[in-house]
């Protein structure tokens, strides 16, 4: 019981935004995972790119803030992974990684 009370009253416990902010941000990860089943034509390259930048910036924030927020860091690292995968799906669907496209433009 004492360890639970210590967690409850800690600077990163459930009485703070250091806890609830990351909990809410896990929704981005869940949404990205759910979107993996959708066709890549439905992916917005602009929005996915923005989410990649957002998560990268907040990973740094989570590392630099005192006390360090490991829950926020884990959340944004997970979101960065999901969003980069989604971005690669979008880029492949758009033909950005296609060797045939490069050969055709060089002729």
C-alpha positions as CSV (number, residue, x, y, z in Angstrom):
1,X,0.0,0.0,0.0
2,X,2.9,2.4,0.7
3,X,4.3,1.9,-2.8
4,X,0.9,2.7,-4.3
5,X,0.6,5.8,-2.2
6,X,4.1,6.8,-3.2
7,X,3.2,6.4,-6.9
8,X,-0.1,8.3,-6.4
9,X,1.7,11.3,-4.9
10,X,4.9,11.2,-7.1
11,X,5.7,14.1,-9.5
12,X,4.8,11.8,-12.4
13,X,1.8,10.1,-10.8
14,X,-1.9,10.1,-11.8
15,X,-2.5,13.4,-10.1
16,X,-0.4,15.2,-12.7
17,X,-0.3,16.0,-16.4
18,X,2.9,14.0,-16.6
19,X,0.7,11.0,-16.3
20,X,-2.6,11.9,-18.1
21,X,-0.9,13.6,-21.1
22,X,0.8,10.4,-22.2
23,X,-2.2,8.3,-21.4
24,X,-4.3,10.4,-23.7
25,X,-1.6,10.4,-26.4
26,X,-1.7,6.6,-26.6
27,X,-4.9,7.2,-28.7
28,X,-2.6,8.3,-31.5
29,X,-0.8,5.0,-31.4
30,X,-4.1,3.0,-31.3
31,X,-5.5,5.0,-34.2
32,X,-2.3,4.4,-36.3
33,X,-2.4,0.7,-35.5
34,X,-6.1,0.6,-36.6
35,X,-5.2,2.4,-39.8
36,X,-2.8,-0.3,-40.8
37,X,-5.7,-2.4,-42.1
38,X,-6.9,0.4,-44.4
39,X,-5.7,0.7,-48.0
40,X,-2.7,3.0,-48.4
41,X,-4.6,5.3,-50.8
42,X,-6.5,6.6,-47.7
43,X,-3.4,7.8,-46.0
44,X,-2.7,11.5,-45.9
45,X,1.0,12.0,-46.6
46,X,0.8,15.6,-45.1
47,X,-0.9,14.5,-41.9
48,X,1.3,11.5,-41.4
49,X,4.4,13.6,-42.0
50,X,3.2,16.1,-39.4
51,X,2.6,13.3,-36.9
52,X,6.1,12.1,-37.4
53,X,7.5,15.6,-36.7
54,X,5.2,16.0,-33.8
55,X,6.2,12.7,-32.1
56,X,9.9,13.4,-32.8
57,X,9.7,16.8,-31.1
58,X,7.8,15.5,-28.1
59,X,10.2,12.6,-27.7
60,X,12.9,15.2,-27.1
61,X,10.6,17.1,-24.8
62,X,9.9,14.0,-22.7
63,X,13.6,13.4,-22.4
64,X,14.5,17.0,-21.5
65,X,11.7,17.8,-19.0
66,X,12.4,17.4,-15.3
67,X,11.4,14.9,-14.0
68,X,12.0,12.8,-17.1
69,X,8.7,11.5,-18.5
70,X,9.4,8.0,-19.6
71,X,5.7,7.3,-20.2
72,X,5.5,10.2,-22.7
73,X,8.8,9.1,-24.3
74,X,7.5,5.5,-24.8
75,X,4.2,6.8,-26.2
76,X,5.8,9.1,-28.7
77,X,8.5,6.5,-29.7
78,X,5.7,4.1,-30.4
79,X,3.8,6.7,-32.4
80,X,6.9,7.6,-34.3
81,X,7.3,3.9,-35.3
82,X,3.7,3.5,-36.3
83,X,3.6,6.8,-38.3
84,X,6.9,6.1,-40.1
85,X,5.4,2.7,-41.2
86,X,2.3,4.5,-42.4
87,X,4.4,7.1,-44.2
88,X,6.3,4.3,-46.0
89,X,3.0,2.7,-47.0
90,X,1.8,6.0,-48.4
91,X,5.1,6.6,-50.2
92,X,5.0,3.2,-51.8
93,X,1.4,3.7,-52.9
94,X,2.4,7.0,-54.5
95,X,5.3,5.4,-56.3
96,X,7.9,7.5,-54.5
97,X,10.2,4.4,-54.0
98,X,9.7,3.0,-57.5
99,X,12.8,2.4,-59.5
100,X,10.6,2.3,-62.7
101,X,9.5,5.9,-62.1
102,X,13.2,7.1,-61.8
103,X,14.2,5.2,-65.0
104,X,11.2,6.7,-66.9
105,X,12.1,10.2,-65.9
106,X,15.8,9.9,-66.8
107,X,15.0,8.8,-70.4
